[in-house]
Amino acid sequence: MNKDQNKTKLTVEEQKVLREQKAKETKERLDNLWNQNKTFVEVKRIVAILVSTIIYGIGLSWFINGIDREIFTQVASPDGGFSTVSNTITIYTGGVAGIGQVVYDLFNTVFGIPFGGLKLGSVNIDGRDLFLSLFVFFGNVPLFVLGWFGVSKKFTIYSIISVVTQSLLIGFIPRVPTGLSQEPFISAVIGGMLIGVGTGIALRFGTSTGGLDIVAQYLSLRKGISFGMISLLINLAICLSGGIILGSLAVISYTIIRLIVGTIMTDKIHTGYNYQAINIITKHKEEVVELILHKIYRGVTLVNVVGAYTKEEKTMIYVVISSYELHNLLNALRKVDKDAFVTATPVKNIYGAFARKTIA
């Protein structure tokens, strides 16, 4: 009897050693996969920053900023005939660049203080482009400080890369004649599409385009405040200010069109919700749980499930993450269990213990 008890006890101890060894091997494998994935993700983020900023810069420089659209309309003259009147239409963008456009028009139109251009060799840089380029960079400097101390250092580095690229593109990108000098509606739509696509790509890959993105992250992380309404109010203020300065209702109308198109495009590429509820059905419970707990740093809930057709027992893992973490999770999950079934559902509100984290 004692022999059988010792044998059973030894078997239990052996099983415990095997479980610990398996857990250690799983952790080491996940560490290697995560490190490889992390490097790959960082490279993709840098590429995403550059690509999204170039798209954004083309939309702003070629279709929005510095292109005054001259519209000709027929009005009745005192002698009973008609005369042609020329009206200049300016379209504004949002964020720091939009504020820069308003400041430029305020000095140039109201105070009569022009901002001269610059000639570099055979290249002539327009005064409006040069002003906006400098304004975008220096206007973001206080926001870099806010991001560095109030959000995270890596997040701020992403922002700096994007803003420097934006400044160079706005100030020095060759302007290509688009043939839309008399088509403000088309300019507003195309410019809004490109700006929205650029912003959406940056958000989809968990990067920052600087400017109001920094404020949004700070308010969300530190204050728990949604930035959507604040961003809308700032952009509407830019729109109204520009219209008042230039004395044109058309400026307000076309700028609103630009904002609506840009917002739609951003939402099509990147969900407007900040958080996602993820359900993962897998046969590799230990590896996936280890991945989420110690690499994504999120808590999970486990539910035992059975396939109705196969009768196979599996585990459903429920976790809530920020939308910026989804890309990381899916990439790493493919290497742990490429057959896992995953669903992602937008989450509007979260109550209770949930750690709000930054993009990086």
PyMOL commands that set and color helices and strands:
alter all, ss='L'
color gray80, all
select helices_A, chain A and resi 2-64+95-110+127-150+153-172+184-204+212-223+228-246+249-269+285-296+323-336
alter helices_A, ss='H'
color red, helices_A
select strands_A, chain A and resi 69-76+82-89+118-120+123-125+275-282+301-306+313-322+341-347
alter strands_A, ss='S'
color yellow, strands_A
deselect
rebuild
show_as cartoon
